[in-house]
Amino acid sequence: MKQRAIVVVGASVAFILVAAVWLEPTQTVSGWIGGDSFLASRPSRYWAKQLQAGPGKSAAALKILEKQGADAVPVLSEIYLNFPGEAKSELRWTALELLAKASPLPATAKSTVLRALNDPDPHVRSVAIAAVPKAGVPAEEVVPKLKALLHSEHSVVAARALSEYKAAAAPALPELIAAMHDEKLPTEARWNAARTIGKIGPNAVSAVPDLIDEMDDPEDTIREHAAEAIGDIGPVAAELGVPALRKVLTDRYLKVRRDAVRSLGYIGADALPAAEDMVLLLKDPEALVRDAAEAALKIVAPDLLPKKAEPDDKPAPDKKTQEK
């Protein structure tokens, strides 16, 4: 009987000790046993719990994790990897957003962000797509994945991510052109594809005819960003681009006029044939257009800008003033 009592007591003590370990507020011991990474003497499971706590605790944890920067990367990677399932989706995308802010990331953390492109939750995937360029994932590793997403539900964010790779996104040019032309895609996806083509720069010169085609699109935003993209491609687009941009300087949508004249300015001296038409925009009813025209003319044809009165120039007094 005495021996049985000792066993019961021993089991109770063991249970209490185990419970104390796993229910410990800081989860330090359980984190150490589980092999967690630590930040500020707290394991990754503690930080995950804080991020899921009430608004006050969650905000405080976010602030600390963001401030710690690179030191928080191992913990954030573990939070993403160790909390699968739909119920933990918000925790995973929060970890990804913080990882993107801690760039440049080590190779292991970049792998975590790349892995998240296949996350079962669509919003987590969207956050991961936006995170890859910010996290410093090399273009050669991610551009093939991003171009495959241009015709998916993530077309907008994929185009924006590609735009951050600039010239290194050139391998995605055929897919971007196809997305820009695809009328089955949302308008936002199409104009983002046009915008991204421009961000590739001179290496996208072969896309100029396609951009010109879209400058007749009934959607204002698509015409706007097609005009913008020709200017971003630069002087190499002048031969076809200048005549096309000249035609839309009278477009009904103010941002098309603004971006067309701005793009002529980016093209520079080769846009001189359009200079007289650019001058007309100095009297456009919209200040955005007038300002863009003035800035562009300073580059293309500064001699055509109206002379501004010198500070010492004073208008002649009228007759009535003289009589007084």
Buried (B, 14 or more C-beta within 10 A) or exposed (E): EEEEEEEEEEEEEEEEEEEEBEEEEEBBBBBEEEEBBBBEEBBBBBBBBBBBEEEEEBEEBBEBBBEBEEBBBBBBBBBBBBBEEEEBBBBBBBBBBBBBBBBEBBEEBBBBBBEBBEBEBEEBBBBBBBBBBBBBBEBEEBBEBBBBBBBBEBBBBBBBBBBBBBEBBBBBBEBBBBBBBBEEBEEBBBBBBBBBBBBBBEBBBEBBEBBBBBBEBEBBBBBBBBBBBBBBBBBBBBEBBBEBBBBBBEBEBBBBBBBBBBBBBBBBEBBBEBBEBBBEBBEBEEEBBBBBBBEBBEBBBEEBBEEEEEEEEEEEEEEEEEEE
